[in-house]
């Protein structure tokens, strides 16, 4: 069977109303690459369309649908992402009203029945799908019943049926490596038109879930148990990627440095093999900062690291249940700079307890750190997060609302939504108009002959 897998992607990343950063083709759609490998093992023919890439057009979508026997699509709950997936679903049905149409991704875990209805799809998969995709294709081919496949919602005789719950995959080492060749025609590493990651880019995930329980995070709802791959399993995948010509790898774990000894073993292998790799750490915590480990990361090729800092006020950090201090933030960022890393930080503005002073503390703190890039997010209540559940219990959020921005008008913040957006914009202006920032980035350009981060900063400044 020919199976078409579609990644609508995050075509825009909204940092504030009317301020959007086009992520473009940043990283390969790793989840679909895992599913692609499972299908290929069973002898199916697979095509992946990543809508973030330059090669995507309505014509290419139409051609791919007409040449396929089934279509699967990942969907997300963000307003812009959902809007795009709905548009794609409409086009798919216009191309072929009867083709079996499967949905997966976080949105299906939140509102599976609504997702089926809104996207005019046939099947919604809830949870990890590597061990479900082939049974689903078997059911489509008439080899088994859909009722025998766990973790799905499906349409039958005009009604939506539900099967027993899907279980998390416990042994990640048992999964085959993703089929990166399915997107080899695409070039990745772009954000807002800037090629941030040089070379041929792959993404790699060494774990699923997160052992921490931040109040604003929904990861523990989607992935209740943290599970990690072994160092040897990760090493073998890196060896395979290098042999396939990849020279840039982004580690996309929710928290890459949870298991420091494992990361150290992986970095030692890369150093011993003398691989010439550019490595990105997409997300980690400041309390994982360790000089010995960071030195190995630097020697292995890590060039960029991104921290979830969230606030510049300790009271707010405690409210978030971050369980680290501002001094740990300073140490992690400064150590990263000493290692020569380009450092990014994520901040949130508009939490329920945040006063004007709290917000100003965050703006001042962010400006004081030697960060190379920042994101200031309007605080949101995502479905399933502890703070979302609390707001539902208090009657401030309806159970069917899966992403709500903080707003005093709903009792969810100290300020109305527009004021919080204005604070986000002020934070960006304070950061990017800071002379120390431009001196720091110009120094990096001169010393490393690498203008990419400065170029992105200029583009961000233009946006503001």
PEJO-V635547 format. One line per field, one symbol per residue. ss: DSSP state (A for helix, B for strand, O for the rest). phi: phi as a letter, one per 40 degrees, with the letter a starting at -180 (. if undefined). psi: psi as a letter, one per 30 degrees, with the letter a starting at -180 (. if undefined). A space follows every 10 residues. Layout:
ss = ???
phi = ???
psi = ???
This chain:
ss = OBBBBBBOOO OOBBBBOOBB BOOOOOOOOA AAAAAAAAAA AOOOBBBBBB OOOOOOOAAA AAAAAAOOOB BBBBOOOOAA AAAAAAAAAA AAAAAOOOOB BBBBOAAAAA OAAAAAAAAO OOBBBOOOOO OOAAAAAAAA OOOOOAAAOO OBBBBBOOBB BBOOOOOOOO OAAAOOOOOA AAAOOOOOOB BOOBBOOOOO BBBBOOBBOO OOOOOOOOAA AAOOOOBBOO AAAAAAAAAA AAAOOOOBBB BOOOOOOOOA AAAAAAAAAA AAAOOOOBBB BBBBOAAAOO AAAAAAAAAA OBBBBBBBBB OOOAAAAAAO OOOOOAAAAA AAAAAAAAOO OBBBBBBBBO OOOOOAAAAA AAAAAAAAOO OOBBBBBBOB BBOOOAAAAA AAAOOOOOOO OOBBBOOAAA OOOOOOAAAA AAAAAAAAAA AAOOAAAAAA AAAAAAAAOO OAAAAAAAAA AAAO
phi = .cbbbbbcgc cbbccadgbb bccgccbccc dccccdcccc ccgccbbbbb ccccccaccc cccccccbba bbacbbcddc ccdcccccdc cccccacbcd bbbahdcccc bccccccccf cbbbcbhcbd cbccdccdcc cgcacccccc gbbacafgbc bbbcccbccc bccccccccc ccbcccbbhc bfgbccbcgc bbbabbabga ccbcccbbdc ccbcbcbbcc dcccccccdc ccccgcbabb cbdcacbdbc cccccccccc cccfccbbbb bcaabcccca dccccccccc hcbbabbccg abbcccdccc gcgabccccd cccccccccg ccbbbbbbbh cdcccdcdcc dccccdcccc ccaabbbcdb bcdgcdcccc ccccgcbcdc ccabccaccb gbacbcdccc dccccccccc ccccdccccc ccccdccbfb ccccccdccc cccc
psi = kjkkkkjeli ekjjflkgjk kjfaiellie efeeeeeeee egglkkkkkj fflffkleee eeeeefglfl kkkkklfkee eeeeeeeeee eeeeejffkk jkkaleeffe ieeeeeeegh lekkkjakge gfeeeeeeee fgflkfffjl glklkjhflk lkllkkkkke jfffklklif ffgfflklgk khfkjejlaj kllkkflkak flikfgkgef eeiekkkkll eeeeeeeeee eefggkgkkk jglejegeje eeeeeeeeee eefhkikkkk jfkllfgfkk eeeeeeeeff gkfkkkkjee lgkeeeeeef hehlleeeee eeeeeeeefg kkklkklkkg lefkleeeee eeeeeeefkh kfllkjkkkl jkkflefeee eeefgfkkfg jfjkkkkffg gglflleeee eeeeeeeeee efgjeeeeee eeeeeeefhj geeeeeeeee eee.
